[in-house]
Amino acid sequence: MKTFLKSFSGAALATIIILAAAAILIHNSVDDTSNAVNNEALALNEYRQTPVHRASYAIPQGIDFTEAAEKTVNAVVHITTEMRVKTSNYDDFFGPFRHYFGYPNRGNTFVAFGSGVIITPDGYIVTNNHVVEGADKITVILNNKKELVATLVGNDPTTDLALIKVDDDDLVYLSYGDSDVLKVGEWVLAVGNPFNLTSTVTAGIVSAKARNINILGAQSSIESFIQTDAVVNRGNSGGALVNTSGELVGINAAIASHTGVYEGYSFAIPANIVQKVVADLMNYGEIQRAFIGVQIRDIDADFASELGLDEIQGIYVASVVDHGGAFDAGIREGDVIVSIDERPINSVSELMGSIAQHNPGEVVQVAVNRDNSIKSYEVTLKNQENNTGIVKTADSFYNDLLGATLQKASSNDLSKLGINSGLKVVDIDNGILRRGGISNGFIITEINGVDVNSETSLARAINNSNNKSVSLRGMYPNGTRVSYEFML
């Protein structure tokens, strides 16, 4: 009996221990499952509460764009242009800017649209050259929906700027701001007419300055764009970029995009360049381009090491034009330009943007690094003919050999014909031109393989003949290209 009780007690105790262990295991399992479920629910809840998009920056408290927008919208106009299509390949004619135009073809007329900025109360309007280039009719629509026909005052393909004029008074206009003092990160507004949506205002910051995006093509083009992330699309071209005070700091010109619409990269021509180009077109009818007289290249880490520079700073002078402004001042090949008028220069586009604000004859202070020593020079800027004279479109001269009075072709003539330079025949006398049947209005673009656009370049081209003959190329006002060969 005692043996039985001992066996029973042992079995019972073992059973209790087993049941207790099982209860503990079950309890822990339930807790683990519960915790897993709770953790999963918490994670799901957090996922659902996570925003789909988080802005990279927030508008600081106290920044108010309403005043700047109110100042700007009535000074920005909608521009529509009409151009008679001459060929079936007009897309090639517009080059990289054709995506900024709105309607492909209406019969024989190409209709395009863009924006412009009123800069004087009597109706001067600045826009992009690619908005009005080659237009037969330019119509300006004010913010109050009033329509006016505009005339082209002048244009400059090298900066993609044009000046047009409407006949009206007391117009709302914008004042220029100083684009040189703009800082990266500063708030700006873009105002224009994207996709024919009039008076559209977008905001962004200055993303970079002095950008060269190689969109204008010509070697002499000036690209020193303000980059911004304010939304700009087709139709914004020629519109205003303003600071928070409502001052004009740039003219919107282009976007960088894989799709043809805004992707975060917009570019504007700095107001300081705009102001200079507009003044030239108003005062002379022609751009007065100033040159420092050097061939330059950017400096990277490898090149700086090769040159033995202590810092990667400035731009390298690869060569100096004989008797140009830099040469006369004492700057030589191998120097590194580090500043102009005490403003640091670290890229070719920065230098071009700085010099583009000056006229021939003006003096700039140029600091260079020579053998790791800083030297300063006063450089008198010169024009393309390597002198300090001012050239007006109306200036004419007589050439005995050609027997003709000529003048520099106007920007309007050049734009309509799609050429960069030339001399227009304004009067024919006895000479080889009359002998060849050339009439007034003909534009000479090339003589003996040399481009001509001035009395100096014409004389140089004529003297370039070695076989007692003159080879001449040019265009008539209707676009007909011809070539002549004259025996002397």
C-alpha positions as CSV (number, residue, x, y, z in Angstrom):
1,M,0.0,0.0,0.0
2,K,2.8,2.4,0.9
3,T,4.6,1.5,-2.3
4,F,1.4,2.3,-4.2
5,L,0.9,5.7,-2.5
6,K,4.5,6.6,-3.2
7,S,4.1,5.7,-6.9
8,F,0.8,7.6,-7.1
9,S,2.2,10.7,-5.4
10,G,5.2,10.7,-7.7
11,A,3.1,10.4,-10.8
12,A,0.7,13.1,-9.6
13,L,3.6,15.5,-8.9
14,A,5.1,14.8,-12.3
15,T,1.8,15.4,-13.9
16,I,1.4,18.8,-12.0
17,I,4.9,19.8,-13.1
18,I,4.2,18.9,-16.7
19,L,0.8,20.8,-16.7
20,A,2.5,23.8,-15.1
21,A,5.2,23.9,-17.7
22,A,2.6,23.5,-20.5
23,A,0.6,26.4,-19.0
24,I,3.7,28.6,-19.0
25,L,4.6,27.7,-22.6
26,I,1.1,28.4,-23.8
27,H,1.0,31.7,-21.9
28,N,4.3,32.8,-23.4
29,S,3.2,31.7,-26.9
30,V,0.0,33.7,-26.6
31,D,2.0,36.7,-25.4
32,D,4.5,36.4,-28.2
33,T,1.6,36.1,-30.8
34,S,-0.1,39.0,-29.2
35,N,3.0,41.1,-29.3
36,A,3.7,40.1,-32.9
37,V,0.2,41.1,-33.9
38,N,0.4,44.4,-32.0
39,N,3.8,45.2,-33.5
40,E,2.5,44.5,-37.0
41,A,-0.5,46.7,-36.4
42,L,1.7,49.4,-35.1
43,A,4.0,49.2,-38.1
44,L,1.1,49.2,-40.5
45,N,-0.4,52.3,-38.7
46,E,3.0,54.1,-38.9
47,Y,3.2,53.2,-42.6
48,R,-0.2,54.6,-43.3
49,Q,0.6,57.8,-41.4
50,T,3.9,58.3,-43.3
51,P,3.4,61.1,-45.9
52,V,3.7,60.1,-49.6
53,H,5.9,63.2,-50.3
54,R,7.8,65.3,-47.9
55,A,8.9,68.8,-49.1
56,S,12.6,69.3,-49.1
57,Y,12.1,72.8,-47.7
58,A,9.4,74.8,-46.1
59,I,8.5,78.5,-46.7
60,P,10.0,80.4,-43.8
61,Q,7.5,82.2,-41.6
62,G,7.1,85.9,-42.6
63,I,7.8,85.4,-46.3
64,D,4.9,86.9,-48.3
65,F,4.8,86.7,-52.1
66,T,1.5,88.6,-52.6
67,E,3.0,92.0,-52.9
68,A,5.6,90.9,-55.5
69,A,2.9,89.0,-57.4
70,E,0.6,92.0,-57.5
71,K,3.3,94.2,-58.8
72,T,4.3,91.7,-61.5
73,V,1.1,90.2,-63.1
74,N,0.0,93.4,-64.8
75,A,3.4,94.1,-66.2
76,V,3.8,90.7,-67.8
77,V,2.1,90.3,-71.2
78,H,1.0,87.4,-73.3
79,I,2.6,87.4,-76.8
80,T,1.3,85.6,-79.9
81,T,3.2,85.6,-83.1
82,E,2.3,84.6,-86.7
83,M,4.8,83.6,-89.3
84,R,4.2,82.5,-92.8
85,V,5.7,79.0,-93.3
86,K,8.1,79.1,-96.2
87,T,9.2,75.5,-96.2
88,S,8.1,72.2,-94.8
89,N,11.2,71.9,-92.5
90,Y,10.3,74.9,-90.3
91,D,11.0,72.7,-87.2
92,D,14.7,72.8,-88.1
93,F,14.5,76.6,-88.4
94,F,13.5,77.0,-84.8
95,G,16.2,74.7,-83.6
96,P,16.3,73.9,-79.8
97,F,13.5,76.4,-79.1
98,R,10.7,74.8,-81.3
99,H,9.2,73.1,-78.2
100,Y,8.4,76.5,-76.8
101,F,5.9,77.2,-79.5
102,G,2.3,76.3,-79.3
103,Y,0.5,75.4,-82.5
104,P,2.2,73.5,-85.3
105,N,0.5,74.9,-88.4
106,R,-2.7,76.7,-89.4
107,G,-2.7,76.6,-93.2
108,N,0.4,78.5,-94.3
109,T,0.8,80.3,-91.0
110,F,2.7,79.2,-88.0
111,V,1.3,80.5,-84.7
112,A,3.4,80.7,-81.5
113,F,3.0,82.1,-78.1
114,G,5.2,83.3,-75.2
115,S,5.5,86.1,-72.6
116,G,7.0,89.5,-72.3
117,V,7.8,92.1,-69.6
118,I,6.8,95.8,-69.9
119,I,9.8,97.9,-68.9
120,T,8.6,101.4,-69.7
121,P,5.2,103.1,-69.3
122,D,5.2,104.0,-73.0
123,G,5.2,100.4,-74.2
124,Y,8.7,99.0,-74.5
125,I,8.5,95.2,-73.8
126,V,11.4,92.8,-73.5
127,T,11.1,89.1,-74.4
128,N,13.1,86.2,-75.7
129,N,14.4,86.4,-79.3
130,H,13.1,82.9,-79.9
131,V,9.6,84.1,-79.1
132,V,9.5,86.7,-81.9
133,E,12.2,85.6,-84.3
134,G,11.1,85.7,-87.9
135,A,7.5,86.8,-87.0
136,D,5.4,88.6,-89.6
137,K,2.9,89.7,-86.9
138,I,3.4,90.2,-83.2
139,T,0.3,90.7,-80.9
140,V,0.5,91.6,-77.3
141,I,-2.3,90.8,-74.9
142,L,-2.3,92.8,-71.6
143,N,-3.4,91.3,-68.3
144,N,-6.7,93.2,-68.8
145,K,-7.2,91.4,-72.1
146,K,-6.5,94.4,-74.2
147,E,-4.8,93.5,-77.5
148,L,-2.2,95.6,-79.2
149,V,0.0,95.0,-82.3
150,A,3.7,95.3,-81.6
151,T,6.7,96.2,-83.7
152,L,10.2,94.7,-83.4
153,V,12.7,97.3,-82.2
154,G,15.7,95.0,-82.3
155,N,16.9,91.6,-81.2
156,D,20.1,89.9,-80.1
157,P,20.4,86.1,-80.8
158,T,23.6,85.9,-78.8
159,T,21.7,86.5,-75.6
160,D,18.3,85.3,-76.8
161,L,16.7,88.7,-76.1
162,A,14.4,91.0,-78.2
163,L,12.8,94.4,-77.7
164,I,9.4,95.1,-79.0
165,K,7.1,98.2,-78.8
166,V,3.4,98.8,-78.5
167,D,1.7,102.1,-79.0
168,D,0.1,102.8,-75.6
169,D,0.7,105.0,-72.5
170,D,0.6,104.8,-68.7
171,L,1.3,101.0,-68.7
172,V,2.3,99.2,-65.6
173,Y,5.9,98.3,-65.8
174,L,8.7,96.6,-63.8
175,S,11.9,98.1,-62.5
176,Y,15.2,96.3,-62.7
177,G,16.8,94.7,-59.7
178,D,20.5,93.9,-59.4
179,S,20.9,90.3,-60.6
180,D,24.6,90.3,-59.5
181,V,23.5,90.4,-55.8
182,L,21.1,87.5,-56.1
183,K,22.1,84.7,-53.7
184,V,21.7,81.0,-54.1
185,G,18.7,80.0,-51.9
186,E,17.0,83.3,-52.3
187,W,13.2,83.2,-53.1
188,V,12.1,84.2,-56.6
189,L,8.8,84.2,-58.5
190,A,8.3,83.3,-62.2
191,V,5.4,85.0,-63.9
192,G,4.2,84.2,-67.4
193,N,1.7,82.4,-69.6
194,P,2.5,78.6,-69.6
195,F,0.3,76.6,-72.0
196,N,-1.7,79.7,-72.8
197,L,-2.7,80.1,-69.1
198,T,-2.4,83.8,-68.6
199,S,-0.9,85.5,-65.5
200,T,0.5,82.4,-63.8
201,V,2.7,82.9,-60.8
202,T,5.1,80.2,-59.4
203,A,7.6,80.4,-56.7
204,G,11.0,78.8,-56.1
205,I,14.6,79.5,-55.1
206,V,17.7,80.5,-56.9
207,S,19.4,77.1,-57.4
208,A,22.6,78.3,-59.1
209,K,24.1,81.2,-61.0
210,A,26.2,81.6,-64.1
211,R,25.0,78.4,-65.7
212,N,26.0,77.5,-69.3
213,I,23.6,75.0,-70.8
214,N,24.8,75.2,-74.4
215,I,21.4,76.0,-75.8
216,L,22.1,79.1,-77.9
217,G,24.6,77.3,-80.1
218,A,26.7,80.1,-81.5
219,Q,30.3,80.4,-80.2
220,S,29.8,84.1,-79.5
221,S,26.6,83.5,-77.5
222,I,26.5,84.6,-73.9
223,E,25.1,82.0,-71.5
224,S,25.3,82.9,-67.8
225,F,21.8,81.8,-66.7
226,I,20.2,82.1,-63.3
227,Q,19.0,78.6,-62.5
228,T,15.8,78.3,-60.4
229,D,13.3,75.6,-59.4
230,A,10.3,77.9,-59.9
231,V,8.0,76.1,-62.3
232,V,8.4,77.2,-65.9
233,N,6.8,75.6,-69.0
234,R,6.1,76.3,-72.6
235,G,4.7,79.8,-72.9
236,N,6.7,81.1,-70.0
237,S,9.5,82.1,-72.3
238,G,10.1,85.9,-72.1
239,G,8.3,86.2,-68.8
240,A,9.6,87.7,-65.6
241,L,11.7,86.3,-62.8
242,V,11.3,88.7,-59.9
243,N,12.6,88.9,-56.3
244,T,10.3,89.2,-53.3
245,S,10.3,93.0,-53.7
246,G,8.8,92.6,-57.2
247,E,12.0,93.8,-59.0
248,L,12.9,92.2,-62.3
249,V,16.0,90.0,-61.8
250,G,15.7,87.9,-64.9
251,I,13.9,86.9,-68.1
252,N,12.8,83.3,-68.2
253,A,14.3,81.6,-71.2
254,A,14.5,77.8,-71.0
255,I,14.0,74.6,-69.1
256,A,16.1,71.5,-68.9
257,S,13.8,68.5,-69.4
258,H,13.6,65.0,-70.8
259,T,9.9,65.3,-71.4
260,G,9.4,68.8,-72.7
261,V,7.7,70.0,-69.5
262,Y,9.0,71.2,-66.2
263,E,11.3,68.8,-64.2
264,G,12.8,71.2,-61.7
265,Y,15.3,73.1,-63.8
266,S,14.5,76.5,-65.1
267,F,16.8,79.1,-66.5
268,A,16.6,82.9,-66.8
269,I,18.8,85.6,-68.4
270,P,20.1,87.9,-65.6
271,A,18.5,91.3,-65.4
272,N,21.9,93.1,-65.6
273,I,22.5,91.6,-69.0
274,V,18.9,92.4,-70.1
275,Q,19.2,96.0,-69.0
276,K,22.4,96.4,-71.1
277,V,21.0,94.8,-74.2
278,V,17.8,96.8,-74.0
279,A,19.8,100.1,-73.7
280,D,21.9,99.2,-76.7
281,L,18.8,98.4,-78.8
282,M,17.1,101.6,-77.8
283,N,20.1,103.9,-78.2
284,Y,22.0,102.4,-81.2
285,G,19.7,99.8,-82.8
286,E,22.7,97.4,-82.4
287,I,24.4,95.5,-79.6
288,Q,27.7,97.0,-78.5
289,R,29.6,93.8,-77.6
290,A,32.7,94.3,-75.4
291,F,35.6,91.9,-75.4
292,I,38.4,91.5,-72.9
293,G,40.7,90.0,-75.6
294,V,41.5,86.6,-74.3
295,Q,40.9,82.9,-75.1
296,I,40.0,81.2,-71.8
297,R,39.2,77.8,-70.3
298,D,37.8,76.5,-67.0
299,I,40.1,75.0,-64.3
300,D,39.5,71.6,-62.7
301,A,41.5,69.8,-60.0
302,D,43.8,68.0,-62.6
303,F,44.5,71.2,-64.5
304,A,45.1,73.1,-61.3
305,S,47.6,70.5,-60.3
306,E,49.3,70.6,-63.7
307,L,49.6,74.4,-63.4
308,G,50.9,74.2,-59.9
309,L,48.1,76.3,-58.4
310,D,47.6,76.3,-54.6
311,E,43.8,76.6,-55.0
312,I,41.3,75.7,-57.7
313,Q,40.2,79.2,-58.4
314,G,39.8,81.4,-61.5
315,I,39.9,80.7,-65.2
316,Y,43.0,80.1,-67.3
317,V,44.1,82.5,-70.1
318,A,45.0,80.1,-73.0
319,S,45.9,83.0,-75.3
320,V,45.8,86.7,-75.6
321,V,44.6,88.7,-78.7
322,D,47.3,90.9,-80.1
323,H,46.7,94.6,-79.1
324,G,43.4,93.6,-77.5
325,G,42.4,95.1,-74.1
326,A,44.0,92.4,-72.0
327,F,47.2,92.5,-74.1
328,D,47.5,96.3,-73.8
329,A,47.0,96.1,-70.0
330,G,49.7,93.5,-69.5
331,I,47.8,90.3,-69.1
332,R,49.6,87.3,-70.7
333,E,49.1,83.7,-71.7
334,G,49.2,81.5,-68.6
335,D,47.7,84.0,-66.3
336,V,44.7,82.9,-64.2
337,I,41.9,85.5,-64.0
338,V,40.5,85.4,-60.4
339,S,38.2,88.4,-60.3
340,I,36.7,91.3,-62.3
341,D,35.8,94.5,-60.5
342,E,36.5,92.6,-57.3
343,R,33.9,89.9,-58.1
344,P,35.3,86.4,-58.0
345,I,35.4,84.7,-61.4
346,N,35.5,80.8,-61.4
347,S,34.0,79.9,-64.7
348,V,34.0,81.0,-68.4
349,S,30.2,81.7,-68.1
350,E,30.8,84.0,-65.1
351,L,33.4,86.0,-67.0
352,M,31.2,86.3,-70.1
353,G,28.2,87.3,-68.0
354,S,30.3,90.0,-66.3
355,I,31.9,91.5,-69.5
356,A,28.5,91.4,-71.3
357,Q,27.3,94.2,-69.0
358,H,29.9,96.6,-70.4
359,N,30.4,98.6,-73.5
360,P,33.5,99.0,-75.6
361,G,35.7,101.7,-74.1
362,E,34.8,101.0,-70.5
363,V,37.5,100.0,-68.1
364,V,37.3,97.0,-65.8
365,Q,39.7,95.9,-63.0
366,V,41.0,92.5,-63.6
367,A,43.0,90.5,-61.0
368,V,45.1,87.6,-62.1
369,N,47.1,84.9,-60.5
370,R,50.6,84.8,-62.0
371,D,53.0,82.3,-60.4
372,N,50.8,82.2,-57.3
373,S,51.0,86.0,-56.9
374,I,48.0,88.2,-57.4
375,K,48.4,91.1,-59.8
376,S,45.8,93.7,-60.8
377,Y,45.3,95.3,-64.2
378,E,43.0,98.0,-65.6
379,V,41.7,96.6,-68.9
380,T,40.0,98.8,-71.5
381,L,37.4,96.7,-73.3
382,K,37.3,96.7,-77.1
383,N,34.7,95.7,-79.7
384,Q,34.9,92.9,-82.3
385,E,37.0,95.2,-84.5
386,N,39.5,95.6,-81.7
387,N,38.8,99.3,-81.1
388,T,36.6,101.2,-78.7
389,G,34.2,102.8,-81.2
390,I,30.4,102.6,-81.0
391,V,28.7,101.1,-84.1
392,K,25.2,102.1,-85.1
393,T,23.1,100.2,-87.6
394,A,22.5,103.4,-89.6
395,D,26.2,104.1,-90.0
396,S,27.1,103.7,-93.7
397,F,30.3,103.9,-95.8
398,Y,31.3,103.8,-99.5
399,N,33.6,101.1,-101.0
400,D,35.3,102.1,-104.3
401,L,35.9,98.6,-105.5
402,L,32.3,97.4,-105.0
403,G,31.0,100.8,-106.2
404,A,28.4,100.8,-103.5
405,T,27.3,102.4,-100.2
406,L,26.8,99.8,-97.5
407,Q,25.8,99.6,-93.8
408,K,25.7,96.9,-91.2
409,A,22.6,94.8,-91.6
410,S,20.0,95.4,-88.9
411,S,19.2,92.8,-86.3
412,N,15.7,92.7,-87.8
413,D,17.1,91.9,-91.3
414,L,19.4,89.2,-89.9
415,S,16.6,87.7,-87.9
416,K,14.2,87.4,-90.9
417,L,16.9,85.9,-93.1
418,G,18.3,83.6,-90.4
419,I,21.9,84.8,-90.7
420,N,24.3,86.1,-88.1
421,S,26.0,89.0,-89.8
422,G,26.3,90.9,-93.1
423,L,26.5,94.2,-94.9
424,K,23.4,95.7,-96.6
425,V,23.7,97.4,-100.0
426,V,21.9,100.8,-99.7
427,D,23.1,102.5,-102.9
428,I,24.7,101.2,-106.1
429,D,27.2,103.2,-108.1
430,N,29.6,102.2,-110.9
431,G,31.5,99.1,-109.8
432,I,31.5,95.3,-109.8
433,L,28.2,95.0,-107.9
434,R,26.3,96.9,-110.7
435,R,28.2,94.9,-113.2
436,G,26.9,91.7,-111.6
437,G,23.3,92.9,-111.5
438,I,23.1,93.2,-107.7
439,S,20.5,95.7,-106.5
440,N,19.8,97.7,-103.3
441,G,18.7,95.6,-100.3
442,F,21.1,92.8,-101.1
443,I,23.0,91.6,-98.0
444,I,26.7,90.6,-98.4
445,T,27.6,87.9,-95.9
446,E,31.0,86.7,-97.2
447,I,33.8,87.9,-99.4
448,N,36.7,85.6,-100.3
449,G,35.7,83.2,-97.6
450,V,35.7,85.9,-94.9
451,D,32.5,86.9,-93.0
452,V,31.9,90.7,-93.4
453,N,29.9,92.9,-91.0
454,S,31.9,96.2,-91.0
455,E,34.1,98.5,-93.1
456,T,37.2,97.0,-91.5
457,S,36.2,93.3,-92.1
458,L,35.2,94.2,-95.7
459,A,38.6,95.7,-96.4
460,R,40.3,92.7,-94.9
461,A,38.2,90.3,-96.9
462,I,38.9,92.1,-100.2
463,N,42.6,92.1,-99.5
464,N,42.4,88.3,-98.9
465,S,42.2,87.7,-102.6
466,N,45.3,86.2,-104.2
467,N,44.1,85.5,-107.8
468,K,42.8,88.9,-108.9
469,S,39.2,87.9,-108.3
470,V,36.5,88.6,-105.7
471,S,34.2,85.8,-104.6
472,L,31.1,87.1,-103.0
473,R,28.1,85.5,-101.3
474,G,24.9,86.9,-99.9
475,M,21.1,87.0,-99.7
476,Y,18.3,89.0,-101.2
477,P,15.4,90.2,-98.9
478,N,13.2,87.3,-100.2
479,G,15.7,84.8,-98.8
480,T,17.3,83.8,-102.1
481,R,21.0,82.9,-101.7
482,V,23.4,83.8,-104.5
483,S,27.2,83.6,-105.2
484,Y,29.2,85.7,-107.5
485,E,32.8,85.7,-108.8
486,F,34.2,88.9,-110.2
487,M,37.5,89.3,-112.1
488,L,39.4,92.5,-111.1
